[in-house]
Amino acid sequence: MNREQKAAAVAEIAEQIKESGAVFAVDYRGITVTQIAELRGKLRESDATFRVVKNTLTERAADAAEAQALKELLSGPTALTFVRGDAASAAKTIAAFNKETELLAFKGGIMDGETLEVAQIKAIAKLPSRDVLYGQLVGMIAAPITGLARSLGGLLGGMAIALGQLQQKKESGEAPAGDAPAVAAEPEAPETPETPEATAETADTADTEPAAEADGESTSDNENDSDASA
């Protein structure tokens, strides 16, 4: 690799560091080319890139990207995982590969400009993936929306039943064609009608009073006739 190629490699690595939300450093001793290809395919699902580079070039790239914390990890064979997507998923992929092969031990890393210790990366690998967390969040948000949808569905169902009943009444002639169902408005309290008993009492009173007066006049006339006879 000549000077120009090295400069291009340093610039490319520096750009990858800047674009990544997290960078994991691992010891790649013992890994085969086939295994690297397999690992890269799995990391691609997390929008992550696995790259083996010389430490000297990585040091220069770290200086250019102002990520000096990476320079402390560049002792011995070191490969970098540049994560632009789901950091938890990428860390989980490498941790699972290490568990299966006992290769790619974590050396440390950085996330959002902060230094990560090995224990912290392992803790990140145990977190749920972004898709799982998104699904849980959607479930939490959807719960009250489902209740609202059920309430609206019940209201619309009630309106449909009321309209159907009105249509049946119109077809049978029980309701005029222009009537509309009262769905939301409360019915007004009807005026209390006069009961048949009250009407009868009123009629009896009206008929009785003139009769009483007539009886009085008749009695008076009889008394006058008696006095005249005497």
Secondary structure, DSSP 8 states (H G I E B T S, - for coil): --HHHHHHHHHHHHHHHHH-SEEEEEE-TT--HHHHHHHHHHHHTTTEEEEE--HHHHHHHHHHTT-GGGGGG-SSS-EEEEESS-HHHHHHHHHHHHHHHS--EEEEEEETTEEE-HHHHHHHHTS--HHHHHHHHHHHHHHHHHHHHHHHHHHHHHHHHHHHHHHHHHHHTSS-TT----SSS----------HHHHHHHHHHHHHHHHHHHHHHHHHHHHHHHHHH-
